[in-house]
Amino acid sequence: MLPDTPGKPAPVTGTTLEERIRNAQAQLDAHVREIVRWHFSPETGTPFWLEKAKAFDFDPLKDIQGWEDIKKFPFFEDEWLRGGPVERWIPKGMKDRAWYVFETGGTTGIPKSRVVCDDFRIDYEMFSDTLPEKYFPKGANWLMLGPSGPRRLRLAVEHLCQYRGGICFCIDLDPRWVVKLIKKGWMEHLRAYQDHCIDQAMTILTAGHNIRCMFTTPKLLDALCKRLEEQGTTLRQMGVTGIFCGGTEMTSQWIRFMIEEYLGPDIYIAPTYGNTLMGLAAADMPTAKDKYKITYYAPQPRAVVEVVDFKDYNKLVPYGQSGRVLLTTLTKEFFVPRFPERDEGEREPPCFKYPWDGVSGVRPFHEIAAQTTVGVY
């Protein structure tokens, strides 16, 4: 197993939910102060933010004292991440480190790029702590059945596997090619490409590598289970006991079907909601008791997810009500305040395990849903 990557926040303490909520808020306030000072100090700051601050009507170094002050920042525009030079996002205090570039979006045109040093390792080590060892045993080998190339998932899932003491087997998948096939209406080619991805997964699963855990996306999980059924077997019979699933929308109806028809009681599925900007919002395995509702909780204090009014992004919706997802990322490598995501959902209250707001029912934001292309993954 790999050692912990420095930078993971301390666990929230407290014996009651109310105490844990207070402690989590205090931790977030302190974290906000630390991160804002880092990104806006002349010695350690990020060139993009040092330049942007010249137009602010407030001083980030003096006027940001906690989470509530984040509202002083303008809403983040994703166009700021398209094009270069990408070095403008590297904090001066970390300029001598080795950096990766991960892409997000950009199925057409110039993709959004994010520089990363250790954040993906920290995010996935935090996520690792949420996985039950009974189903995701330490030392187990993994299959990474998802997008590859300049995307965070390949390296991140591989690190998760190595961190837990295993070896990760990966496939090739280019989601940009998938989107082109869909836009051209070449559905036969799309199905062939999905089959190509499942062929790769089947080769790995049947090669005697003792795969116990896997990452995959909802569509690919569905396709893999169908292929196995056609061959008279199941994922459980292939040795898989834990599935980390994410990448696109998961409905309660879909996950209920997967659990009841394909996975059975001996496989744990861990749904996630996340992206290259946020990290991973984790969820416990949905159950019949909760009508298979999936509630995601962001990895505070490194990222905060709010559910805000569709017409006023400064206003939280009441618990149980629908709104747009507003993301704030707070790490020493990357600061993104108040980014309106391409998703909406329902605001959920804190719980003992995650003593801060969550979001359920995540789906494409209704004003742009028709423009969103979801391909093979």
C-alpha positions in Angstrom: 0.0 0.0 0.0 1.1 3.5 -0.7 1.7 6.0 2.1 -0.8 8.9 2.6 -0.3 11.9 0.4 0.2 15.0 2.6 -2.7 17.5 2.5 -5.7 15.5 3.6 -7.8 17.4 6.0 -8.3 16.1 9.6 -11.5 14.1 10.2 -14.4 16.1 11.7 -14.9 15.4 15.4 -18.0 15.4 17.6 -20.3 13.0 19.3 -23.6 14.5 18.2 -24.8 15.7 14.7 -25.1 19.3 16.0 -21.5 19.2 17.4 -20.2 17.8 14.2 -22.0 20.4 12.0 -20.4 23.2 14.2 -17.0 21.6 14.0 -17.2 21.1 10.2 -18.3 24.7 9.8 -15.3 25.9 11.9 -13.0 23.7 9.9 -14.4 25.1 6.6 -14.0 28.7 7.8 -10.3 28.2 8.7 -9.7 26.3 5.4 -11.2 29.2 3.4 -8.9 31.7 5.1 -5.9 29.5 4.5 -6.6 28.8 0.8 -7.6 32.4 -0.1 -4.4 33.8 1.5 -2.4 31.2 -0.4 -3.8 32.0 -3.8 -3.8 35.8 -3.3 -0.5 36.4 -1.5 2.2 38.0 -3.7 4.7 35.3 -2.6 2.6 32.2 -3.1 -0.3 33.3 -5.2 -1.7 32.1 -8.5 -0.9 34.4 -11.4 -4.5 34.2 -12.7 -6.0 35.2 -9.4 -3.4 37.9 -8.7 -4.3 39.6 -12.0 -8.0 39.1 -11.5 -7.9 40.6 -8.0 -6.9 44.0 -9.5 -10.5 44.4 -10.6 -12.1 43.3 -7.3 -13.9 45.9 -5.1 -12.6 44.0 -2.0 -9.2 42.8 -0.8 -9.2 38.9 -0.6 -6.3 39.0 2.0 -8.3 41.2 4.4 -12.0 40.7 3.6 -12.3 36.9 3.3 -12.6 35.7 6.9 -14.7 32.5 6.4 -17.1 30.7 4.2 -19.8 33.3 4.1 -17.3 35.8 2.5 -16.9 33.5 -0.5 -20.0 35.4 -1.9 -17.7 38.4 -2.4 -16.1 36.6 -5.3 -17.7 36.7 -8.8 -19.2 33.5 -10.2 -16.5 31.5 -11.9 -16.7 31.2 -15.7 -15.6 27.9 -17.2 -14.4 29.8 -20.3 -11.5 30.9 -18.1 -10.2 27.3 -18.2 -10.1 27.1 -22.0 -6.8 27.7 -23.7 -3.4 28.8 -22.4 -1.0 29.5 -21.1 -1.9 26.9 -18.5 1.0 28.0 -16.3 -1.1 31.0 -15.2 -3.0 28.5 -12.9 0.1 27.3 -11.1 0.6 29.0 -7.7 4.0 30.6 -7.2 4.4 28.7 -4.0 4.3 25.4 -6.0 6.0 26.4 -9.3 8.9 24.0 -8.8 6.6 20.9 -8.4 5.8 18.4 -11.2 2.4 19.1 -12.8 -0.2 17.2 -14.8 -2.8 18.7 -17.1 -6.2 17.1 -17.0 -9.0 18.0 -19.5 -12.7 18.2 -18.7 -15.5 18.9 -21.2 -14.1 19.9 -24.6 -15.9 17.2 -26.6 -15.8 19.9 -29.3 -13.5 22.9 -29.6 -10.9 23.8 -27.0 -11.2 21.7 -23.8 -11.1 23.1 -20.3 -7.8 22.3 -18.7 -6.8 22.0 -15.1 -3.3 21.7 -13.8 -2.8 19.2 -11.0 0.0 18.2 -8.8 -1.3 16.0 -5.9 -5.0 16.9 -5.7 -6.2 13.8 -7.5 -4.2 11.6 -5.1 -5.6 13.4 -2.0 -9.2 13.3 -3.4 -9.1 9.6 -4.1 -7.4 8.7 -0.8 -10.2 10.6 1.0 -12.7 8.6 -1.1 -10.9 5.4 -0.3 -11.7 6.0 3.4 -15.4 5.8 2.6 -15.2 2.3 1.0 -16.2 -0.8 3.1 -13.2 -3.2 3.1 -15.5 -6.2 3.1 -16.4 -5.4 -0.5 -13.3 -3.4 -1.5 -10.6 -5.5 0.2 -7.1 -4.1 0.6 -4.6 -5.7 -1.8 -7.3 -6.5 -4.4 -6.7 -5.8 -8.1 -9.0 -3.4 -10.0 -10.4 -2.9 -13.5 -10.7 0.7 -14.7 -13.5 0.6 -17.3 -13.8 4.2 -18.3 -12.4 7.2 -20.2 -8.6 7.3 -20.7 -6.3 9.8 -22.3 -5.9 13.3 -20.9 -8.6 12.7 -18.3 -8.1 12.5 -14.5 -10.0 9.3 -14.1 -7.3 7.0 -15.5 -4.5 8.2 -13.1 -6.9 8.7 -10.2 -8.4 5.2 -10.2 -5.0 3.7 -10.7 -3.8 5.7 -7.6 -6.8 4.6 -5.6 -6.0 0.9 -6.5 -2.3 1.3 -5.6 -3.1 3.2 -2.4 -5.2 0.2 -1.3 -2.4 -2.2 -2.3 -3.6 -3.5 -5.6 -2.7 -3.4 -9.3 -5.0 -1.6 -11.8 -5.9 -2.9 -15.2 -7.1 -0.3 -17.7 -8.8 -0.1 -21.1 -8.7 2.5 -23.9 -11.7 4.7 -24.3 -11.8 8.0 -26.2 -15.1 9.8 -25.3 -14.5 12.6 -27.9 -14.8 10.0 -30.7 -18.0 8.7 -29.1 -19.6 12.2 -29.1 -18.6 12.6 -32.8 -20.3 9.3 -33.7 -23.5 10.5 -31.9 -23.5 13.9 -33.6 -23.1 12.3 -37.0 -25.9 9.8 -36.2 -23.6 6.8 -36.7 -25.3 4.7 -34.1 -24.1 1.4 -35.6 -20.5 2.7 -35.1 -21.4 3.8 -31.6 -22.6 0.4 -30.6 -19.4 -1.1 -32.2 -17.2 1.2 -30.2 -19.1 0.3 -27.0 -18.6 -3.4 -27.9 -14.9 -2.7 -28.4 -14.7 -1.3 -24.8 -16.6 -4.2 -23.3 -14.4 -6.7 -25.3 -11.3 -5.2 -23.6 -13.0 -5.5 -20.2 -14.0 -9.1 -20.8 -10.4 -10.0 -21.9 -9.1 -8.6 -18.6 -11.8 -10.2 -16.4 -11.2 -13.6 -17.9 -7.4 -13.5 -17.9 -6.9 -14.8 -14.4 -5.9 -11.5 -12.8 -8.1 -11.9 -9.7 -10.1 -8.7 -10.3 -12.2 -8.0 -7.2 -13.0 -4.3 -7.6 -13.7 -1.9 -10.5 -14.5 1.6 -11.6 -17.0 2.0 -14.4 -19.7 4.3 -15.6 -23.4 3.6 -15.6 -23.7 2.8 -19.3 -20.6 0.7 -19.4 -21.7 -1.2 -16.3 -25.0 -1.9 -17.9 -23.4 -3.1 -21.1 -20.9 -5.3 -19.3 -23.6 -7.0 -17.2 -25.6 -7.7 -20.4 -22.6 -9.2 -22.0 -21.9 -11.4 -19.0 -25.5 -12.5 -18.9 -25.3 -13.5 -22.6 -22.4 -15.7 -21.7 -24.3 -17.3 -18.7 -22.3 -15.6 -15.9 -22.3 -12.5 -13.7 -19.9 -10.1 -12.2 -20.1 -11.8 -8.9 -19.2 -15.1 -10.5 -16.3 -13.4 -12.1 -15.0 -12.5 -8.6 -16.1 -8.8 -8.4 -17.4 -7.6 -5.0 -17.1 -3.8 -5.2 -18.0 -1.3 -7.9 -17.2 2.4 -7.8 -19.5 4.0 -10.3 -19.7 7.5 -11.7 -19.2 9.7 -14.7 -22.7 10.3 -15.8 -26.2 10.6 -14.4 -27.5 7.7 -12.2 -31.2 7.6 -11.3 -32.8 5.7 -8.4 -34.7 3.6 -11.0 -31.5 2.6 -12.8 -29.5 1.7 -9.7 -32.5 -0.3 -8.3 -32.6 -2.3 -11.5 -28.8 -2.9 -11.5 -28.8 -4.1 -7.9 -31.9 -6.3 -8.2 -31.3 -7.7 -11.7 -27.5 -7.8 -12.2 -25.5 -7.2 -9.1 -27.3 -9.1 -6.3 -26.7 -8.8 -2.6 -23.0 -9.7 -2.6 -21.7 -6.7 -4.6 -21.5 -3.2 -3.2 -22.0 -0.3 -5.6 -20.6 3.1 -4.5 -22.2 5.9 -6.6 -20.1 9.1 -7.0 -20.7 12.5 -8.4 -17.7 14.5 -9.4 -15.5 16.0 -12.0 -12.0 17.3 -12.7 -12.7 20.5 -10.8 -14.3 19.2 -7.7 -12.9 15.8 -6.8 -15.4 13.1 -5.7 -18.7 13.6 -3.9 -19.4 10.2 -2.2 -22.6 8.4 -1.5 -23.4 5.3 0.5 -24.9 2.4 -1.4 -28.6 3.0 -2.0 -31.1 0.8 -0.3 -34.7 -0.2 -0.7 -35.4 1.4 2.7 -34.6 4.8 1.2 -36.3 4.0 -2.1 -32.8 3.8 -3.7 -32.2 7.5 -3.3 -28.6 8.6 -4.0 -27.4 11.4 -1.9 -23.9 12.8 -2.6 -21.7 14.7 -0.2 -18.8 16.8 -1.4 -15.3 16.3 0.1 -15.4 19.3 2.5 -13.5 21.4 3.2 -11.6 20.9 -0.1 -14.8 21.3 -2.1 -18.3 22.7 -1.2 -21.5 21.9 -3.1 -24.5 24.2 -2.7 -28.0 23.8 -4.3 -29.1 27.3 -5.3 -32.2 29.0 -6.6 -32.5 28.7 -10.4 -33.0 32.5 -10.7 -30.8 33.7 -7.9 -27.5 31.8 -7.3 -26.8 33.7 -4.1 -29.8 32.0 -2.5 -29.9 28.4 -1.2 -33.1 26.5 -1.8 -34.8 24.9 1.2 -34.0 21.3 2.0 -35.8 18.9 -0.4 -36.2 21.6 -3.1 -34.6 21.6 -6.5 -31.9 24.0 -7.6 -28.7 24.4 -9.6 -25.5 22.9 -8.3 -22.9 25.6 -7.3 -19.4 24.3 -6.8 -16.5 25.9 -4.9 -13.1 24.2 -5.0 -10.6 25.1 -2.2 -7.2 23.5 -2.5 -3.7 24.9 -2.5 -3.4 23.8 -6.1 -6.7 25.1 -7.4 -9.2 27.7 -6.3 -12.6 27.9 -8.0 -15.2 30.0 -6.3 -18.9 29.7 -7.1 -18.9 27.7 -10.3 -22.4 27.0 -11.7 -22.3 23.4 -12.7 -24.0 21.8 -15.6 -26.2 19.9 -13.1 -29.2 20.4 -10.9 -30.6 18.4 -8.0 -32.3 18.5 -4.6 -30.7 19.9 -1.5 -30.2 17.4 1.3 -29.5 18.0 5.0 -26.3 17.0 6.8 -25.9 13.6 8.3 -23.6 12.2 11.0 -21.1 10.8 8.5 -21.1 13.9 6.4 -22.0 16.9 8.6 -22.7 19.3 5.8 -25.3 19.7 3.0 -25.6 17.1 0.3 -27.4 16.8 -3.1 -29.6 14.1 -4.5 -31.3 13.5 -7.8 -28.4 14.9 -9.8 -29.2 15.4 -13.5 -28.3 17.8 -16.3 -29.4 21.4 -15.6 -32.8 21.7 -17.4 -31.9 24.9 -19.3 -29.0 23.2 -21.1 -30.0 19.5 -20.9 -31.0 19.4 -24.6 -27.4 20.5 -25.5 -25.7 17.8 -23.4 -24.5 14.7 -25.2 -24.0 11.6 -23.2 -22.2 8.9 -25.1 -20.8 5.4 -24.5 -19.9 6.3 -21.0 
